[in-house]
């Protein structure tokens, strides 16, 4: 099976960017050459990671980065999206860690020499533990520490980076990490979730100020994840429930950036659950961005629930990925067109899209037809949105390689490249080969 799009698709243009994506904690390893982060602590806490593993070794990317750059080049992609480990480049006293900075500059210089553009995310969940010890994202000062980190690292990297994203998926950092506790740092109250979300968004705005000053020619923005919310039935109560869930999980993060305010549901919160919003905060959060990164994997279905206003329903008979997420590509088109119709958006980049599948390697090959079908359907969904007028300039497959999948440990494989964690051998899966072939066939 091959990946194909209509011959007149704008995604065939060389102006459209195709890439692959990773995150620092998930692949780098070399934990002894950076500061401990909240995920190190979370992994060391019993019963938090399904297989009891950690990210100390991961894919040993710090040791194998030259081989990995060759691997990326072999896929023929235009760009590589990576994240920078805050604790690898900034010492505890706030000074730059030159060894860590050199790792990234060498990596980036090698990518650039091969014609691969660098898309760098400054925060993909790995907050240094010493900052968490002072309150982490519950402490307003952390937003200013992030601004300082952003200022120093963007000056150090200079013009190597084609595009900066401040944060990856603040929903996951705040809701999963501070509100329900299934991600690091494992706290679990509604007030913590909303407070941390506000400080993350404030950190984004403060960082944008220094990034735009230091790197005015780069494409600078933020990456948000969206899980479109659908009603279980056409009953008004279920429709309302899905709308409330959408405001809570999706609009809560984009509306402040685009419109300078939180969704109206904030007025329904108990006072103790509302974030502390200081004068000027929303202006900082809502300053212009050059692009919006969108991560999409699945949808969610809700029905009315008297206790929590909404309750997610498991679509038991629907096709699902190995991590249990429903495969529903139409939601991708619906999401993109809805955002386009709701907000005045900058250009969109699909910064993550992919699927965990139960991969098996047989005779040095991985015939992951299920993942290949997922990519085909979702690239079609993106193309449908473009045809409906949505400005989308790029697509990044998640992920380049199998890696440490957070609370799932190494049990779930999202990569288009198979990783044998014992030998660290990389094997391009059939989906990766199809992605490579599709990219290579684009028109000049």
C-alpha positions in Angstrom: 0.0 0.0 0.0 1.2 3.5 -0.8 0.2 6.9 0.5 -1.5 9.0 -2.2 -3.5 12.3 -2.4 -5.5 13.8 -5.2 -3.2 15.1 -8.0 -4.4 18.7 -7.4 -3.7 18.6 -3.7 -1.8 21.6 -2.4 0.1 19.2 -0.2 2.0 18.1 -3.3 3.6 21.5 -3.5 7.3 21.8 -2.4 6.0 24.8 -0.4 4.2 22.4 1.9 6.5 21.1 4.7 6.6 17.4 5.6 8.5 16.3 8.7 8.9 13.9 11.6 8.8 14.7 15.3 10.2 13.6 18.6 10.6 14.9 22.2 13.7 15.2 24.3 12.8 13.1 27.3 11.3 10.4 25.1 14.4 9.7 23.1 17.5 11.4 24.4 18.6 9.2 27.4 21.9 10.5 28.8 20.1 11.4 32.0 23.4 11.9 33.9 24.3 14.9 31.7 21.3 16.9 32.5 19.4 18.1 35.6 16.7 15.7 37.0 13.2 16.6 35.8 9.7 15.9 37.0 9.5 12.8 34.8 12.6 11.3 36.4 10.8 11.7 39.8 7.5 10.4 38.4 9.2 7.3 36.9 10.9 6.6 40.2 7.5 6.6 42.0 6.0 3.1 42.3 3.0 2.3 40.0 3.1 5.4 37.9 4.6 3.9 34.8 2.9 0.8 33.5 6.0 -1.2 32.8 8.0 0.3 35.6 10.5 1.8 33.2 12.1 5.3 32.9 13.7 7.7 30.5 17.3 7.3 31.6 18.2 5.4 28.5 15.3 5.8 26.1 16.6 5.6 22.5 20.1 6.8 23.4 19.7 9.7 21.0 22.4 11.8 22.7 24.9 9.1 21.9 23.4 8.1 18.5 22.4 11.4 17.2 24.6 11.3 14.1 23.1 8.0 13.0 19.6 9.4 13.7 20.3 12.4 11.5 21.2 10.1 8.7 18.0 8.2 9.4 16.0 11.4 9.2 17.7 12.3 5.9 16.9 8.9 4.4 13.2 9.6 4.9 13.5 12.6 2.6 11.6 15.0 5.0 11.8 18.7 4.8 12.0 19.3 8.5 12.6 17.7 11.9 10.7 18.8 15.0 12.5 18.2 18.2 12.3 19.5 21.7 15.0 21.0 23.8 15.5 19.7 27.4 15.4 22.7 29.7 17.5 20.9 32.2 20.1 19.9 29.6 20.9 23.5 28.6 20.3 25.6 31.8 22.2 24.9 35.0 20.4 25.2 38.4 21.9 28.7 38.9 20.3 29.8 35.6 23.5 29.9 33.6 23.8 28.1 30.2 25.2 24.5 30.3 27.6 24.7 27.4 27.9 21.0 27.0 24.1 20.7 26.6 24.0 23.7 24.2 26.7 22.1 22.1 24.7 18.9 21.7 21.8 20.8 20.2 24.0 23.2 18.0 25.9 20.2 16.6 22.7 18.4 15.9 21.1 21.4 14.3 24.2 22.2 12.2 24.2 18.7 10.9 20.5 18.8 10.0 20.9 22.1 8.3 23.9 20.9 6.3 21.6 18.2 4.9 18.8 20.7 4.0 16.6 19.7 6.9 14.8 22.6 8.6 14.8 22.6 12.4 11.5 23.1 14.3 12.3 23.4 18.0 9.9 23.2 20.9 11.2 24.7 24.1 9.0 22.8 26.5 7.8 19.2 26.0 6.8 18.5 29.7 10.3 17.9 31.2 10.3 20.6 33.9 13.5 20.6 36.0 12.8 19.0 39.3 14.4 21.8 41.3 11.8 24.2 39.8 9.0 21.8 40.7 10.3 21.8 44.2 9.5 25.5 44.3 6.0 24.9 43.2 6.5 24.2 39.5 3.7 25.5 37.3 1.6 26.3 40.4 4.2 29.0 41.1 3.8 32.2 38.9 7.6 32.7 39.1 8.1 29.6 36.9 6.6 31.5 33.9 9.4 34.1 34.3 12.0 31.4 34.7 10.7 30.0 31.4 11.1 33.4 29.8 14.7 33.6 31.0 15.4 30.1 29.7 13.8 31.0 26.3 15.8 34.2 26.1 19.1 32.4 26.8 18.7 29.4 24.6 17.3 31.3 21.6 20.3 33.6 21.7 22.6 30.6 22.0 21.0 28.7 19.0 20.9 31.8 16.9 19.5 31.4 13.4 19.8 27.6 13.3 16.1 27.2 14.2 13.6 27.7 11.4 10.6 27.7 13.9 10.2 27.9 17.6 7.2 26.6 19.6 7.1 27.8 23.2 5.1 24.9 24.6 3.9 21.5 23.5 0.4 20.6 24.6 -0.1 22.7 27.8 -3.4 20.7 28.3 -1.3 17.6 29.0 1.1 19.5 31.4 -1.8 21.1 33.3 -4.7 18.7 33.2 -2.9 15.4 33.1 -0.1 16.5 35.4 -1.8 18.8 37.9 -5.5 18.1 37.7 -5.9 14.3 37.4 -2.3 13.3 38.2 -1.7 10.6 35.6 1.4 12.5 34.3 4.2 14.2 36.1 4.3 15.7 38.7 1.2 13.6 39.6 -0.9 16.2 41.5 -4.6 16.0 41.3 -7.0 18.9 42.1 -9.1 21.0 39.8 -7.7 24.2 41.2 -4.1 23.0 40.5 -5.1 22.2 36.9 -6.6 25.6 36.2 -3.8 27.5 38.0 -1.0 25.6 36.2 -2.7 26.1 32.8 -2.8 29.9 33.4 0.9 30.0 34.3 1.8 27.8 31.3 0.0 30.2 29.0 1.6 33.2 30.7 4.9 31.5 30.2 4.1 31.1 26.5 3.4 34.8 26.2 6.4 35.9 28.1 8.6 33.6 26.0 7.1 34.9 22.8 8.3 38.4 23.7 12.0 37.3 23.9 11.8 34.9 21.0 10.4 37.5 18.7 13.1 39.9 19.8 16.0 37.4 19.5 14.7 35.5 16.4 12.5 37.9 14.4 13.0 35.9 11.2 11.9 32.5 12.7 8.4 31.2 12.6 7.3 31.4 16.3 4.2 30.1 18.0 2.8 27.4 20.2 1.6 23.7 19.8 -1.8 22.8 21.2 -3.5 19.4 21.2 -7.1 19.0 20.4 -9.5 16.2 21.0 -12.8 17.2 19.3 -15.9 16.6 21.5 -19.0 15.0 20.0 -22.4 14.4 21.7 -23.4 10.8 22.3 -26.9 11.6 21.0 -28.8 14.5 19.5 -30.4 15.2 22.9 -30.0 18.8 23.9 -28.4 17.7 27.2 -25.8 15.6 25.4 -25.0 18.4 22.9 -24.6 20.9 25.8 -22.3 18.4 27.6 -20.1 18.0 24.6 -19.9 21.8 24.2 -18.9 22.2 27.9 -16.2 19.5 27.5 -14.9 21.2 24.4 -14.5 24.5 26.3 -12.9 22.7 29.2 -10.4 20.6 27.3 -9.8 22.4 24.0 -11.0 26.1 23.9 -9.5 26.7 27.4 -6.0 26.8 25.7 -6.6 28.4 22.4 -9.2 31.1 23.3 -6.8 33.0 25.6 -4.2 33.1 22.9 -6.5 34.1 20.1 -9.1 36.2 21.9 -7.4 37.2 25.2 -10.0 35.5 27.4 -11.0 32.2 28.8 -14.2 30.4 27.8 -17.4 31.5 29.7 -17.4 28.3 31.7 -14.8 30.0 34.0 -17.7 31.9 35.5 -19.3 28.6 36.7 -16.2 27.5 38.7 -16.0 27.8 42.4 -13.8 30.8 43.3 -11.2 28.5 44.7 -10.8 26.7 41.4 -10.4 29.8 39.3 -6.8 30.8 38.3 -5.3 33.9 39.7 -5.3 36.3 36.7 -3.3 39.5 37.3 -3.8 42.7 35.3 -2.1 42.5 31.9 -1.9 38.7 31.9 -4.3 38.2 29.1 -2.5 40.8 26.9 0.7 38.9 27.4 -0.9 35.6 26.6 -2.7 36.9 23.5 0.1 38.6 21.6 0.3 37.6 17.9 1.9 34.3 16.9 3.4 33.4 13.5 1.9 29.9 13.4 -0.3 27.5 15.4 0.8 24.0 15.8 -2.0 21.4 16.1 -1.6 17.9 17.4 -4.4 15.5 16.7 -4.9 11.8 17.4 -8.6 11.0 18.2 -12.0 12.3 19.2 -14.1 12.0 22.4 -17.8 11.4 22.8 -19.8 12.8 25.7 -23.1 12.5 27.3 -24.8 14.6 30.0 -23.8 13.8 33.6 -25.4 15.6 36.6 -22.3 15.3 38.7 -19.6 16.6 36.4 -21.8 18.2 33.6 -20.2 15.8 31.0 -19.1 12.1 30.9 -17.0 10.5 28.3 -18.4 7.5 26.6 -16.3 4.6 25.3 -17.2 3.8 21.7 -16.8 0.1 22.3 -17.3 -1.1 18.7 -15.3 1.6 17.0 -11.8 0.8 15.5 -9.1 1.8 17.9 -5.3 2.1 18.0 -3.2 0.0 20.4 -3.4 2.7 23.0 -7.2 2.5 22.9 -7.9 5.7 21.0 -10.8 5.7 18.5 -9.8 6.0 14.8 -12.1 8.7 13.5 -10.3 10.8 10.8 -13.4 12.9 10.0 -12.9 14.6 13.3 -9.6 15.9 12.0 -11.3 17.8 9.2 -14.1 18.9 11.6 -11.5 20.3 14.0 -9.5 22.2 11.4 -12.6 23.7 9.8 -14.2 24.6 13.1 -11.0 26.4 14.4 -10.8 28.2 11.0 -14.4 29.4 11.3 -14.1 30.3 15.0 -10.8 32.2 15.1 -8.6 34.4 13.0 -5.7 32.0 12.8 -2.1 32.3 11.6 -0.9 29.5 9.3 -1.4 26.0 10.8 1.1 23.3 11.0 0.0 19.8 12.0 2.8 19.2 14.4 1.8 15.7 15.5 -0.4 13.0 14.1 0.1 9.3 14.3 -0.9 6.1 15.9 0.3 3.5 18.4 0.0 0.0 16.8 0.9 -3.5 18.0 4.0 -3.7 15.8 5.9 -6.9 15.3 9.3 -7.1 13.6 9.7 -10.2 11.4 12.8 -10.7 9.3 14.0 -7.2 9.9 10.7 -5.7 8.7 7.6 -4.2 10.3 4.5 -4.5 8.1 2.4 -2.0 9.9 -0.5 -1.7 7.4 -2.8 -0.5 10.2 -0.6 2.6 10.8 -0.2 3.2 7.1 -4.0 3.2 6.7 -4.2 5.6 9.6 -1.8 8.0 7.9 -3.6 7.7 4.6 -6.9 8.5 6.1 -5.6 11.5 8.2 -3.6 13.0 5.4 -6.9 12.9 3.4 -8.6 14.6 6.2 -6.0 17.4 6.2 -6.4 17.7 2.5 -10.2 18.0 2.9 -9.7 20.9 5.3 -7.3 22.7 3.0 -9.9 22.3 0.2 -12.4 24.0 2.5 -10.1 27.0 2.9 -8.0 26.2 6.0 -4.5 27.5 5.7 -2.2 24.6 6.5 1.4 24.8 5.7 2.9 21.6 7.1 2.5 18.1 8.5 4.7 16.2 11.0 4.3 12.5 11.6 4.5 11.4 15.2 6.8 10.0 15.7 10.1 9.5 14.0 10.9 6.4 16.2 9.4 4.3 18.9 10.2 5.8 22.3 9.3 6.2 26.0 5.6 6.8 25.8 5.2 8.6 29.2 2.9 6.7 31.6 2.8 3.8 29.2 6.6 3.3 29.4 7.9 1.4 26.4 4.7 -0.6 25.9 3.2 1.5 23.1 4.9 2.1 19.7 4.1 5.3 17.8 7.2 5.4 15.5 7.5 5.0 11.8 10.9 3.6 12.7 11.0 0.5 15.0 13.5 0.6 17.9 14.9 -2.5 19.5 15.5 -1.1 23.0 18.1 -3.8 23.8 20.3 -3.2 20.8 19.1 0.3 19.9 18.8 -0.9 16.3 16.5 1.3 14.1 14.3 -0.3 11.4 12.2 1.8 9.1 8.6 0.4 9.2 6.5 0.0 6.1 4.6 3.1 7.1 7.9 5.0 7.2 8.9 3.7 3.7 5.5 4.8 2.4 5.8 8.2 3.9 9.3 8.5 2.4 8.0 7.5 -1.0 5.1 9.9 -0.8 7.3 12.8 0.0 9.7 12.0 -2.8 7.0 12.0 -5.4 5.9 15.6 -4.8 6.0 18.0 -7.8 8.8 20.4 -8.1 
